[in-house]
Amino acid sequence: MNKLNFTVDENKCVNCGQCVKCCPQHIIKIKNNVPKIYNEKVCLKCQHCMAVCPVGAISILNKNPDNSALEGFNINSEDLLNVIKSRRSCRHYKHENVSKEKLDKLKEMLDYTPTGVNCRGLYFSFIDDVEVMDDFRKHVYEKFVKFIKFIPFKPAIATKLVKQIENGKSPIFFDAPHIVAVSFDKKSVCKKIDYVIALSYFELYAQSMGLGTCWCGYADGIFRLFPDVRKKLGIPKTHELGYVMLFGEKDEKYTRITQPIPYEKYSVQKWDK
Ligand SMILES: Cc1cc2nc3c(=O)[nH]c(=O)nc-3n(C[C@H](O)[C@H](O)[C@H](O)COP(=O)(O)O)c2cc1C
């Protein structure tokens, strides 16, 4: 036993060496026909050793390999492509909660999103209830209007937003019933990308469930202005806000996909020295 609790069931181990091959830190070696971890300080805790073992002989971090069963892998890649192509930014939502079942699945999915060196420094703040979201929206709009009126230099976009809010519109959060804000540990190695990946996965999984989502650039700016809002969202002091996404059941239906202007894509044909 060691701190990682890396254990091998010697009765099961078939000595295939897959754990040695797949360890990204190259710290597993076979000794006396049994895999062992050396230099556990550099272990990424990625659990590849446990996941790759064909006979479920390896446990790490007290995880039982029997709870790691792959539930089939029959994704139709065309379906995934259709989700990507038909994903739209949603700005019209039903005033109702997303079911607990969908919410739980979305939250669980986030645990599987990758982070640089597996540092897992993300923190997710949710508004799960449509009424809490209504109070939040009202409070943030009031604060925003007051703030913009108070400052001497008013950016044109802020003046426009204030006018819309005063006219009873909701130009930032629309009528979304839910929000997720993801923040990152300031010490994380890949802090500028980890949260983008997590929200991208979140968006696609949510849209595959028929939900609407919208990256909320304005909210991002506003949360940065108001530390008390960040505090109420439970964002730890060790963390910095990454980005914000609205989501909920859609009150709009697109019957076609869009036809984006293709990006330029360059392929290197030959590598000249
Ligand atoms: C990083 C990012 C920030 C965004 N912020 C906002 C926003 O604050 N308000 C909004 O209405 N749409 C926002 N959007 C949505 C874009 O405007 C949207 O992607 C664009 O209109 C194209 O529509 P589509 O996403 O349906 O293809 C944002 C999108 C991204 C990727």
The ligand as an SDF file (V2000), in Angstrom:
LIG
                    3D

 31 33  0  0  0  0  0  0  0  0999 V2000
  -17.5240   33.1010  -26.2080 C   0  0  0  0  0  0  0  0  0  0  0  0
  -18.9200   33.4280  -26.6340 C   0  0  0  0  0  0  0  0  0  0  0  0
  -19.6300   34.4530  -26.0110 C   0  0  0  0  0  0  0  0  0  0  0  0
  -20.9390   34.7410  -26.3710 C   0  0  0  0  0  0  0  0  0  0  0  0
  -21.6390   35.7030  -25.6880 N   0  0  0  0  0  0  0  0  0  0  0  0
  -22.9200   35.9640  -26.0460 C   0  0  0  0  0  0  0  0  0  0  0  0
  -23.7180   36.9140  -25.3320 C   0  0  0  0  0  0  0  0  0  0  0  0
  -23.2540   37.5280  -24.3500 O   0  0  0  0  0  0  0  0  0  0  0  0
  -24.9900   37.1500  -25.7460 N   0  0  0  0  0  0  0  0  0  0  0  0
  -25.5280   36.4850  -26.8050 C   0  0  0  0  0  0  0  0  0  0  0  0
  -26.6900   36.7420  -27.1490 O   0  0  0  0  0  0  0  0  0  0  0  0
  -24.8090   35.5640  -27.5020 N   0  0  0  0  0  0  0  0  0  0  0  0
  -23.5430   35.2810  -27.1280 C   0  0  0  0  0  0  0  0  0  0  0  0
  -22.8270   34.3200  -27.8120 N   0  0  0  0  0  0  0  0  0  0  0  0
  -23.4560   33.5870  -28.9120 C   0  0  0  0  0  0  0  0  0  0  0  0
  -22.9350   34.0480  -30.2740 C   0  0  0  0  0  0  0  0  0  0  0  0
  -23.3920   35.3360  -30.5070 O   0  0  0  0  0  0  0  0  0  0  0  0
  -23.4320   33.0140  -31.2800 C   0  0  0  0  0  0  0  0  0  0  0  0
  -22.5110   31.9660  -31.2730 O   0  0  0  0  0  0  0  0  0  0  0  0
  -23.6240   33.5550  -32.6730 C   0  0  0  0  0  0  0  0  0  0  0  0
  -24.7420   34.3770  -32.6740 O   0  0  0  0  0  0  0  0  0  0  0  0
  -23.8130   32.4490  -33.7180 C   0  0  0  0  0  0  0  0  0  0  0  0
  -24.9600   31.6860  -33.4290 O   0  0  0  0  0  0  0  0  0  0  0  0
  -24.8730   30.1190  -33.1580 P   0  0  0  0  0  0  0  0  0  0  0  0
  -24.1130   29.9320  -31.8630 O   0  0  0  0  0  0  0  0  0  0  0  0
  -26.3030   29.6750  -33.0520 O   0  0  0  0  0  0  0  0  0  0  0  0
  -24.1630   29.4780  -34.2980 O   0  0  0  0  0  0  0  0  0  0  0  0
  -21.5440   34.0190  -27.4340 C   0  0  0  0  0  0  0  0  0  0  0  0
  -20.8160   32.9930  -28.0720 C   0  0  0  0  0  0  0  0  0  0  0  0
  -19.5430   32.6740  -27.6620 C   0  0  0  0  0  0  0  0  0  0  0  0
  -18.8260   31.5340  -28.3290 C   0  0  0  0  0  0  0  0  0  0  0  0
  1  2  1  0
  2  3  1  0
  2 30  2  0
  3  4  2  0
  4  5  1  0
  4 28  1  0
  5  6  2  0
  6  7  1  0
  6 13  1  0
  7  8  2  0
  7  9  1  0
  9 10  1  0
 10 11  2  0
 10 12  1  0
 12 13  2  0
 13 14  1  0
 14 15  1  0
 14 28  1  0
 15 16  1  0
 16 17  1  0
 16 18  1  0
 18 19  1  0
 18 20  1  0
 20 21  1  0
 20 22  1  0
 22 23  1  0
 23 24  1  0
 24 25  2  0
 24 26  1  0
 24 27  1  0
 28 29  2  0
 29 30  1  0
 30 31  1  0
M  END
$$$$
